Amino acid sequence: METDPFQGDVRALRGEEWKGVFRRRIGNYRLLFVGDHEKKMVSVLRILLRSGKTYRQTTVP
């Protein structure tokens, strides 16, 4: 992710509560993050084990 955090299996999450949040799939885990292109910085919000409730049980700070 150091050179390009949006490369690989990365998708923008949908819904008002997820605006600007992306997820990266890493095996059975999901990395939720926000990318700041201007500062060239990635802020990791959560690392979650994938389940049927992964995106329902989590709120963005």
C-alpha positions as CSV (number, residue, x, y, z in Angstrom):
1,M,0.0,0.0,0.0
2,E,3.0,2.3,0.3
3,T,3.2,3.1,-3.4
4,D,-0.5,2.9,-4.3
5,P,-3.1,2.2,-1.6
6,F,-5.8,1.8,-4.2
7,Q,-4.1,-1.0,-6.2
8,G,-5.4,-4.6,-5.8
9,D,-8.7,-5.6,-4.4
10,V,-9.9,-2.2,-3.1
11,R,-13.4,-0.9,-3.4
12,A,-15.2,2.2,-2.1
13,L,-17.9,1.4,0.4
14,R,-21.4,2.6,-0.4
15,G,-23.9,4.5,1.8
16,E,-23.8,7.9,3.5
17,E,-22.1,6.5,6.6
18,W,-19.3,5.1,4.5
19,K,-18.6,8.2,2.3
20,G,-14.9,8.4,1.6
21,V,-14.1,5.0,3.2
22,F,-12.5,2.2,1.2
23,R,-12.0,-1.5,1.9
24,R,-9.1,-3.7,1.0
25,R,-9.6,-7.5,1.0
26,I,-6.7,-9.4,2.5
27,G,-7.7,-13.1,2.7
28,N,-10.5,-13.4,5.3
29,Y,-9.9,-9.9,6.6
30,R,-11.1,-6.5,5.5
31,L,-9.0,-3.4,6.0
32,L,-11.1,-0.2,6.2
33,F,-9.3,3.0,5.4
34,V,-9.5,6.6,4.2
35,G,-6.9,7.9,1.7
36,D,-5.7,11.5,1.6
37,H,-4.2,12.1,-1.8
38,E,-2.9,15.6,-0.9
39,K,-1.0,14.5,2.1
40,K,-0.1,11.1,0.6
41,M,-1.4,9.4,3.7
42,V,-3.7,6.5,4.5
43,S,-5.6,6.2,7.8
44,V,-6.6,2.7,8.8
45,L,-10.0,2.8,10.6
46,R,-10.5,-0.9,11.3
47,I,-9.2,-4.4,10.5
48,L,-12.1,-6.9,10.6
49,L,-12.6,-10.6,10.1
50,R,-15.0,-11.0,7.2
51,S,-18.5,-12.3,8.2
52,G,-22.0,-11.6,7.1
53,K,-22.2,-8.8,9.5
54,T,-18.8,-7.1,8.9
55,Y,-20.1,-3.9,7.4
56,R,-23.3,-3.7,9.5
57,Q,-21.7,-3.8,12.9
58,T,-19.1,-1.2,12.3
59,T,-19.5,2.6,12.3
60,V,-17.0,5.1,11.1
61,P,-15.6,7.4,13.8
